[in-house]
Amino acid sequence: MKKLLLAAILCFICSACSAGNNSDAEKGKIEQFTEQVGKEAAEGIKKPINKARKIDELAKERVGKMEQAEDQERQ
């Protein structure tokens, strides 16, 4: 009887240790998913900002060309 009880306790302890390893694996998966979602969110934010910067550069370039044309007409 004691051997059976000891074997049951040993099995319980071993299964508890292996369950801890699964939670670490799940935690790693959760961290990977969180990192991926964060990168996607950052890209989603950066795209409109980069487009706005390009439009601003084009606008400044056009204004510069218009000013050059005005200066040439005055001369």
RORO-460592 format. One line per field, with one value per atom (N, C-alpha, C): atom name; x, z, y. Coordinates in steps of 0.02 Angstrom, whole numbers, plus 32768, in hexadecimal, padded with zeros to 4 digits. Last residue first. Layout:
BEGIN
atom: c(CA; ...)
east: c(X; ...)
up: c(Z; ...)
north: c(Y; ...)
This chain:
BEGIN
atom: c(N; CA; C; N; CA; C; N; CA; C; N; CA; C; N; CA; C; N; CA; C; N; CA; C; N; CA; C; N; CA; C; N; CA; C; N; CA; C; N; CA; C; N; CA; C; N; CA; C; N; CA; C; N; CA; C; N; CA; C; N; CA; C; N; CA; C; N; CA; C; N; CA; C; N; CA; C; N; CA; C; N; CA; C; N; CA; C; N; CA; C; N; CA; C; N; CA; C; N; CA; C; N; CA; C; N; CA; C; N; CA; C; N; CA; C; N; CA; C; N; CA; C; N; CA; C; N; CA; C; N; CA; C; N; CA; C; N; CA; C; N; CA; C; N; CA; C; N; CA; C; N; CA; C; N; CA; C; N; CA; C; N; CA; C; N; CA; C; N; CA; C; N; CA; C; N; CA; C; N; CA; C; N; CA; C; N; CA; C; N; CA; C; N; CA; C; N; CA; C; N; CA; C; N; CA; C; N; CA; C; N; CA; C; N; CA; C; N; CA; C; N; CA; C; N; CA; C; N; CA; C; N; CA; C; N; CA; C; N; CA; C; N; CA; C; N; CA; C; N; CA; C; N; CA; C; N; CA; C; N; CA; C)
east: c(829F; 82DF; 82D8; 8224; 8233; 8274; 822B; 81FF; 8210; 8280; 8296; 826C; 822F; 826E; 8288; 81CB; 81BB; 81FA; 8214; 81F4; 81E3; 8237; 826B; 824F; 81B7; 81DE; 8217; 8198; 816F; 8195; 81F9; 81F9; 81D0; 81CE; 8211; 8215; 8152; 8155; 8199; 817D; 8155; 8156; 81BF; 81E3; 81BE; 8157; 8190; 81B7; 810B; 80EF; 8127; 8161; 814B; 8131; 8169; 81A5; 8193; 80E3; 8101; 8140; 80DA; 80B0; 80CC; 8133; 8141; 8118; 80F0; 8132; 8144; 807D; 8077; 80BA; 80B7; 8094; 808E; 80E6; 8116; 80F6; 806A; 809A; 80CD; 802E; 8011; 8041; 8094; 8082; 8062; 809B; 80D1; 80BD; 802C; 8032; 8065; 8045; 8006; 8007; 80BC; 80BD; 807D; 8089; 80BA; 80BE; 8038; 801A; 8049; 8099; 8065; 8044; 80DF; 8101; 80CF; 807A; 8099; 80BB; 8065; 802F; 804A; 80E3; 80CC; 8094; 80E3; 8116; 8100; 8078; 8076; 80A8; 80AB; 806E; 8069; 8117; 8122; 80E6; 80D4; 8103; 8111; 808D; 8068; 8096; 80F5; 80C8; 80A2; 812A; 8153; 8129; 80BF; 80D4; 80FF; 80BF; 8086; 8099; 8137; 812F; 80F6; 8116; 814E; 8149; 80B2; 80A0; 80D8; 80FD; 80CB; 80B7; 8147; 816A; 8139; 80E5; 8108; 812C; 80C7; 8094; 80B4; 8135; 812D; 80F8; 811E; 815A; 8152; 80AA; 80A9; 80E6; 80D4; 80A4; 80A0; 8128; 8144; 8114; 80CB; 8102; 811F; 807A; 805D; 8093; 80D7; 80B7; 8099; 80F0; 8126; 810B; 8072; 808F; 80C6; 8069; 8038; 8052; 80D5; 80D5; 80A4; 80A6; 80E5; 80E9; 8035; 802D; 806B; 8076; 8045; 803A; 80C2; 80E4; 80B5; 8061; 808D; 80AF; 8029; 8000; 802B)
up: c(73A5; 738A; 7343; 73C1; 73D8; 73B9; 7394; 7372; 7384; 73F4; 73AE; 7386; 7465; 7464; 741C; 743E; 744B; 7448; 7439; 73FC; 7404; 74C0; 748E; 744D; 74F5; 7509; 74D8; 74BB; 74AC; 74BE; 74F7; 74AE; 749A; 757D; 7569; 751F; 7572; 7587; 7573; 7551; 7522; 7532; 75C8; 7588; 7554; 7623; 762B; 75EA; 75F0; 75F3; 75F9; 7601; 75BE; 75BD; 768E; 7666; 761F; 76AC; 76C2; 769A; 7677; 765B; 766E; 76CC; 7684; 7663; 7746; 773D; 76F4; 772D; 773A; 7732; 7723; 76E9; 76F2; 77A5; 776E; 7730; 77E7; 77F8; 77C0; 77B3; 77A6; 77B4; 77E4; 779D; 7790; 7871; 784A; 7802; 789A; 78AD; 7881; 7868; 7857; 7867; 78A8; 7860; 7849; 792A; 791C; 78D1; 7918; 792C; 791D; 78F9; 78C7; 78D8; 7971; 7933; 78FE; 79C7; 79D2; 7994; 7994; 7992; 799C; 79B2; 796D; 7966; 7A3E; 7A18; 79D0; 7A59; 7A6F; 7A48; 7A27; 7A0A; 7A1B; 7A7D; 7A35; 7A13; 7AF8; 7AED; 7AA3; 7ADF; 7AEC; 7AE1; 7AD2; 7A9A; 7AA2; 7B53; 7B1A; 7ADD; 7B99; 7BA6; 7B6C; 7B6B; 7B5C; 7B66; 7BA3; 7B5A; 7B45; 7C29; 7C0E; 7BC2; 7C31; 7C3B; 7C23; 7C1C; 7BEB; 7BF3; 7C91; 7C51; 7C1B; 7CEE; 7CF2; 7CB1; 7CCF; 7CC2; 7CC5; 7CFE; 7CB6; 7CA4; 7D87; 7D6A; 7D1F; 7D96; 7DA7; 7D89; 7D75; 7D48; 7D57; 7DE1; 7D9D; 7D6E; 7E4B; 7E4A; 7E04; 7E26; 7E2D; 7E29; 7E2D; 7DED; 7DEE; 7EB7; 7E88; 7E43; 7EE8; 7EF8; 7EC7; 7EB6; 7EA3; 7EB0; 7EF8; 7EAF; 7E97; 7F7C; 7F69; 7F1D; 7F73; 7F85; 7F71; 7F55; 7F27; 7F34; 7FC8; 7F87; 7F53; 8029; 802D; 7FE9; 8000; 8000; 8000)
north: c(915A; 9170; 9181; 9127; 916B; 9185; 90A5; 90D3; 911C; 906D; 9072; 90A3; 9071; 9097; 90A0; 9019; 9060; 908A; 8FA3; 8FBC; 9006; 8F95; 8F9E; 8FBB; 8F83; 8FBD; 8FCA; 8F08; 8F42; 8F82; 8EB6; 8EC0; 8EFD; 8EBE; 8ED6; 8EE3; 8E81; 8EC8; 8EE5; 8E00; 8E27; 8E72; 8DDD; 8DDE; 8E08; 8DE0; 8E0F; 8E15; 8D77; 8DBA; 8DEE; 8D0B; 8D1E; 8D65; 8D0A; 8D15; 8D2B; 8CEC; 8D2B; 8D3C; 8C6C; 8CA2; 8CE6; 8C2B; 8C2E; 8C66; 8C39; 8C57; 8C5E; 8BEE; 8C36; 8C59; 8B70; 8B8D; 8BD9; 8B5F; 8B62; 8B80; 8B5C; 8B90; 8B97; 8AE9; 8B2B; 8B64; 8A88; 8A91; 8AD5; 8A85; 8AA4; 8AB2; 8A3E; 8A84; 8AA8; 89C1; 89E2; 8A2C; 89A4; 89AD; 89D2; 8995; 89C9; 89D8; 8925; 8965; 899E; 88C6; 88D6; 8919; 88C3; 88D8; 88EC; 8894; 88D6; 88F0; 8816; 8846; 888D; 87DD; 87E2; 8816; 87E3; 8807; 8811; 878E; 87D4; 87FE; 8717; 8733; 877E; 8705; 870B; 872B; 86FA; 8731; 873C; 8685; 86C3; 86FF; 862B; 8636; 8677; 8632; 8645; 8653; 85FF; 8644; 865D; 857D; 85A9; 85F2; 8554; 8554; 8581; 8561; 8589; 858C; 8503; 8549; 8577; 848F; 84A3; 84EC; 848A; 8494; 84AA; 846E; 84AE; 84BD; 83EC; 8420; 8464; 83A9; 83AF; 83E2; 83B4; 83D2; 83DA; 836B; 83B2; 83D5; 82ED; 830E; 8358; 82D3; 82D5; 82F9; 82D3; 8304; 830B; 8266; 82A9; 82DF; 81FE; 820F; 8255; 8202; 820D; 8220; 81DF; 8221; 8232; 815D; 818F; 81D5; 8120; 8123; 8159; 8129; 814A; 8152; 80D6; 811C; 8144; 805E; 8079; 80C3; 804C; 8053; 8072; 803E; 8078; 8083; 7FC4; 8000; 803F)
